[in-house]
Amino acid sequence: MSNYLEYKGYLGTVEYSSEDELMFGKVQFVDSLLAYDGKSIDEIKRAFHETVDSYLGFCKEIGKSPEKSFNGGFNVRVGRELHKKVAKEAFAQGLGLNEFIVKALESAIDNKVKTVNHLHKHLITSSIAPLVENLTASMDKPSAWENIIARAH
C-alpha cells in the first residue's frame, strides 16, 4: 500500500479530508505548487496526471525547463566530525567522497534489515550440554550466570 502517485517521473501525495469528503494532494519535490483533488481513486489519479501534463505543457509554452523531481544531487549536513570520518574512510578505501556516499546509500537501501522473531533449538552432543541447558534456562538471572561459569571452571 502506498499513499503516493507516480507519473512521468513526478511523485504526488494522496490525502483525505473527511470534512469535504475529498481526496487531495500535491506534486512533491518541485518548487512550484502543483495541487489536485478528486472524489474517487480514479478522479484523483486523473487529476494528478492532468496537473503534471498541464505543468509540462505550460513550461513548454513559456520556454521554461520543467523542474525535475530528482536531479541526482542533494546537500546533506552531517557535522564536522562525521564529515571528517567519512572522508578518511573514503580515502582509506581509495574512493572519492561522492562515490563512497553513493555506495553507502545503495547499501542502506539494498540491505534493509528486517527483524524476524523466531525460536529454535540446537542439538548439542557434548559434555557441555547440561551447562548450555542451564544457561539457556537462566538467561535473565545474573546470579545463575555466576554459578554456570563457576561450574565450567
C-alpha positions in Angstrom: 0.0 0.0 0.0 1.3 3.5 -0.8 0.0 7.0 -0.3 1.5 8.5 -3.3 1.1 8.6 -7.1 3.8 8.5 -9.7 3.6 9.8 -13.3 6.3 10.9 -15.8 8.9 10.9 -13.1 6.8 13.0 -10.7 5.5 11.9 -7.3 2.3 13.2 -5.7 0.7 12.8 -2.3 -2.8 11.5 -1.7 -4.6 12.7 1.5 -8.3 12.6 2.5 -10.4 15.3 4.0 -13.4 13.8 5.9 -14.9 17.3 6.2 -15.0 17.8 2.4 -15.3 14.1 1.6 -12.5 14.8 -0.9 -9.1 13.4 -1.7 -6.4 15.9 -2.4 -2.6 16.1 -3.0 0.3 18.0 -4.4 3.3 17.2 -6.6 6.4 16.6 -4.4 10.0 17.6 -4.8 9.4 20.6 -7.1 9.3 24.3 -6.1 6.1 25.1 -7.9 2.8 24.4 -6.1 1.0 21.8 -8.1 -2.2 20.7 -6.4 -5.1 18.5 -7.4 -8.2 16.8 -5.9 -10.8 14.2 -6.6 -13.7 12.4 -5.0 -12.7 8.9 -6.1 -9.5 7.0 -6.7 -9.9 7.3 -10.5 -10.6 11.1 -10.2 -7.5 11.7 -8.0 -5.3 9.8 -10.4 -6.8 11.6 -13.4 -6.4 15.0 -11.7 -2.7 14.2 -10.8 -2.0 13.2 -14.4 -3.7 16.3 -15.7 -1.8 18.5 -13.3 1.6 17.1 -14.4 0.6 17.3 -18.1 -0.6 20.9 -17.6 2.6 21.9 -15.8 4.8 20.3 -18.6 2.6 22.0 -21.3 2.8 25.4 -19.5 6.6 25.1 -19.2 6.9 24.3 -22.9 4.6 27.2 -23.8 6.7 29.8 -22.0 10.0 28.2 -22.9 11.0 27.2 -19.4 12.6 23.9 -18.5 10.3 22.0 -16.1 11.6 21.2 -12.7 12.7 17.6 -12.3 11.6 15.8 -9.2 15.1 14.4 -8.7 18.2 15.9 -10.4 20.7 13.4 -8.9 22.2 15.7 -6.3 21.4 16.9 -2.8 23.1 18.6 0.1 23.4 16.8 3.4 24.7 18.5 6.6 26.4 15.9 8.8 28.6 18.0 11.1 32.4 18.4 11.1 33.4 15.1 12.9 31.2 12.8 10.8 32.4 14.6 7.6 36.0 14.0 8.7 35.4 10.3 9.5 33.6 9.7 6.2 36.3 11.5 4.2 39.0 9.5 5.9 37.2 6.2 5.3 36.6 7.0 1.7 40.3 7.9 1.2 41.3 4.6 3.0 39.1 2.7 0.5 40.6 4.5 -2.4 37.2 6.2 -3.2 36.2 9.7 -3.7 33.8 11.1 -1.1 30.8 11.1 -3.5 31.5 7.6 -4.6 31.7 6.4 -1.0 28.4 8.2 -0.1 26.7 6.7 -3.1 27.9 3.2 -2.2 26.8 3.7 1.5 23.3 4.9 0.4 22.9 2.0 -2.0 23.9 -0.4 0.7 21.5 1.1 3.1 18.6 0.7 0.6 19.6 -2.7 -0.7 20.2 -4.3 2.7 17.2 -3.2 4.6 17.3 -5.1 7.9 14.1 -6.9 8.6 13.6 -8.1 12.1 12.3 -11.6 12.3 11.4 -13.1 15.7 11.9 -16.8 15.8 12.7 -19.6 18.2 14.9 -22.5 17.5 16.8 -25.2 19.4 20.2 -26.6 18.8 21.1 -30.2 19.5 24.3 -30.2 21.5 26.0 -33.6 21.8 28.9 -33.0 24.1 29.8 -32.8 27.7 28.8 -29.1 27.9 25.1 -29.8 27.0 23.9 -29.6 30.7 25.8 -26.2 31.1 24.2 -24.8 27.9 20.7 -26.0 29.1 21.2 -24.2 32.4 22.5 -21.1 30.6 19.5 -21.1 28.3 17.0 -21.6 31.1 18.5 -18.8 33.2 19.4 -16.1 30.7 17.6 -13.4 32.7 19.1 -14.3 36.1 22.5 -12.8 36.6 23.3 -14.9 39.7 22.7 -18.1 37.6 25.4 -16.9 35.2 27.9 -16.9 38.1 27.0 -20.4 39.1 27.3 -21.7 35.5 30.7 -20.0 35.0 32.0 -21.4 38.3 30.9 -24.9 37.4 32.6 -24.6 34.0 36.0 -24.0 35.6 
